[in-house]
Amino acid sequence: MESEERLAAARVGEANAQAKKLQEEAEHWRQQRKIMKGYLKKKSIFFYHRYRNSSSHELF
């Protein structure tokens, strides 16, 4: 019985470690998405103003 309890405790510990690793990975990708979203927003604003201030898009 005692060995079964140790085995169950080991499995729980392993599952907890795996869950923590997955949470850390999810947080990492959330941060990466935030960074990329900010980067793309800055880029789109830059290109919008560059296009708006250029004369190449005017027809006449």
N, C-alpha and C positions, 0 to 999 in steps of 0.2 A: 504494500500500500504506500509506503513512504517513497519508494522509487517512482511510483506513478505520480505522486504529488510533485516530486522534483522535476519530473518530465513535463508535467503540466505547467509548472512555474517557469521552466526554461522556454516552453513554447510561448507563454504569455510575454515573457521578456523579449523574445525574438520578434514577436508581433508588434510590441510597443516600439522596439528599435526601428523596425521597418516603417511603421506609421510616422515616427518622428522624421525619418529620412525623407519620406514622401512629402511631409508638410514643409520641410526645409526646401525641397526642390520646387514645390508649388510657389513658395514665397519668392524664391529666386526668379522664377519666370514671371511672376507678377511685377517684380521690380524691373525686369528687362522690358516688359511690355510698357510700363510707365515711361521708361527712358526713351524707348522707340517712339511712343506716341508724342512725347514732347519734341523729339528730333524732327519727326515728320511734320508736326505743326509748324515749327520754325521754318522748315524748308518750304512748305506750301505758302507761307506768308511771304518769304523771300522771293519765290518765283512769281507770285501774284503781283507784287510791287514792281518787280523787274519787267514783267510783261506790260503792266499798266503804264509804266513810265517810258516804254520804248515806242518808237514810231513804226516799227515793222508790222504791227498788226492793223494799222490804219489802212483803209481802202483808198481814200482820196488824199 
